[in-house]
Amino acid sequence: MKAIINIALKNGVLDPAGKATEHALNSLGFNNISGVRIGKQIVLEIDETDKQKAQEQLKIMCDELLSNTVIEDYEIVL
């Protein structure tokens, strides 16, 4: 089963890469852009047929390794 994990900084956490990207876009003339946030996406295959079990395992993976839950939120899509 394919899993996609989207990880982004929580609201209120400074995002220097997002700010730099927003500034660069504005410099290129895209003045209608604001609030740019940079995140990461992890795509993996999990050998599990039960969606509930896969979700539980992926949550543990995110909590223990894949994301820093102090400053990041994550979303799991199966």
C-alpha positions in Angstrom: 0.0 0.0 0.0 1.3 3.4 -0.9 1.6 6.0 1.8 2.2 9.7 1.5 3.3 11.7 4.5 3.2 15.5 4.3 5.2 17.3 6.9 5.1 21.1 7.5 6.1 23.5 10.2 3.4 24.4 12.7 1.7 27.8 12.4 3.8 30.3 14.4 7.1 28.5 13.8 9.5 30.7 11.7 10.1 29.3 8.2 13.2 31.0 6.8 13.1 29.0 3.6 9.5 29.9 3.0 10.2 33.6 3.6 13.2 33.5 1.2 11.1 31.8 -1.4 8.3 34.3 -1.0 10.8 37.2 -1.3 12.3 35.6 -4.5 8.9 35.1 -6.0 8.0 38.7 -5.3 11.3 39.8 -6.8 10.4 37.9 -10.0 7.2 39.9 -10.2 4.8 37.5 -8.5 3.4 40.1 -6.2 0.2 38.2 -5.4 2.1 35.5 -3.4 2.3 35.5 0.4 2.5 33.1 3.3 4.9 30.7 1.6 5.7 27.7 3.8 8.2 25.0 2.8 7.6 21.4 3.9 8.6 17.9 3.0 6.8 14.9 1.6 7.8 11.3 2.2 6.4 8.6 -0.1 6.7 5.0 0.8 5.3 1.5 0.3 4.0 -0.3 3.5 3.4 -4.0 3.2 0.0 -4.0 5.1 -3.4 -4.7 3.8 -5.4 -3.4 6.8 -5.7 0.4 6.4 -6.2 0.9 10.2 -3.0 -1.1 11.0 -1.0 0.8 8.4 -2.3 4.1 9.7 -1.2 3.2 13.3 2.2 2.0 12.2 2.8 5.2 10.1 1.7 7.4 13.0 4.3 5.7 15.2 7.0 6.2 12.5 6.1 9.9 12.3 6.0 10.4 16.0 9.3 8.6 16.6 11.4 9.5 13.6 10.0 11.1 10.5 8.8 14.4 12.0 9.7 16.7 14.9 6.3 16.9 16.6 7.4 19.9 18.7 7.6 22.1 15.7 6.0 20.1 12.8 2.6 18.8 11.9 2.1 15.8 9.6 -0.7 14.3 7.5 -0.8 10.7 6.4 -2.5 9.8 3.1 -3.0 6.2 2.2 
